Structures are given as structure tokens and as C-alpha cells.
Amino acid sequence: MRILVSGASIAGPAVAYWLTRHGYSVTVVERAPSLGRTGGHAVDLFRPAMHITEQMGALPRVEELATRTHRMTVCAEGSRRPVHADLTKTFHATSDRHLEIMRDDLSEIYYDATRDDVEYVFGDSITAIPPTARCGSRPPRPAASILSSAPTDCTPPCAASSSARSHASAPSPGPTWAC
């Protein structure tokens, strides 16, 4: 069964990883022209995300690229002296497993973990699913067949754009995506 996922940042590749491990054929559509975005902010991975990343075999690379931020300095407007905070205590009070990594680094790591098994379509987006889209032998259900990991400008009924469909595997009378 084929699954169409919208968004190739973090959640899209993560869900694609697990779906392929359970026998699904996954296509991830990403609006950006390529994976490498500029910027991004730091994200914190706590116990559940650390466990998932470990199960994906990506934890060593995530640990290698961790920010290792342990201290924060805050300068209040009008104050003469900055305040220094030890973040280690805060993180340990929250979870026994934690690290911080830049969003773009994590995105690239998850992409690398899936690129051999998942089809990626960059520079495209899901715009609509035709009424003929079906889920196995069940009747069509608008928008039920899309796993969205990022906001899209798509409104039900939704579908793969013609460009995304052209990258899909064997042609059929209409796309058959999993619900």
C-alpha cells in the first residue's frame, strides 16, 4: 500500500521511516525545493524522542551534532548585570534523557535515515485528492489518505498534485493512498 506524507522536515521522515519498516511504500512531498534550509532553531529531544531516534539508528549522529548548550545568559533591559542560568539542572529535572540539536541538523539526519527506502519529491505540494482516490476497497474519504507533518495550503477534498503523482510508482486509474 502506498502512503503520501506532506512535509520533509522532521515528522515527515520520522513517520516515513516507521511506515516503510512496516511494509508500506512511502512518498514524502515537500514544498521547499531541497532539504537544506537555512536557519532553523534548536529543538530539545527528551526521553520519547530520544528513544525513537535510537530505534531509528540515528542517535549516534544526533549526539554528535548536539549543541551541548548548558548555560543561558539573560540580559534584562535596563539591567547592569546579566543573569546566568545553568540549564543542566532544568533539563535533569524534566527528563533523564535530553539533548538539544539544531532543527536543520535533525531534519537532515532523519532524511538520511530514510532516503534509500522513501521517495522524496521536493519543490511540490499536495493541493487536492480527486474524488476517485480510494483507500483499498473502501469508498473514497476526502483528505483521510494524507499524513500531514506540516501545515499545507490544501483544503479538503485534497490530493496529490500532478507532479507528485507522476513520481508515484505503478500507474493506476487513480492514486490509491492508505487511510
Secondary structure, 3 states (H helix, E strand, C coil): CEEEEECCCCHHHHHHHHHHHCCCEEEEEECCCCCCCCCCCEEEEEHHHHHHHHHCCCHHHHHHCECCCCEEEECCCCCCCCEEEEHHHHHHHHCCCEEEEEHHHHHHHHHHHHCCCCEEEECCCCCECCCCCEECCECCCCCCCEEECCCCCCCCCCECCHHHHHHCCCCCCCCEECC
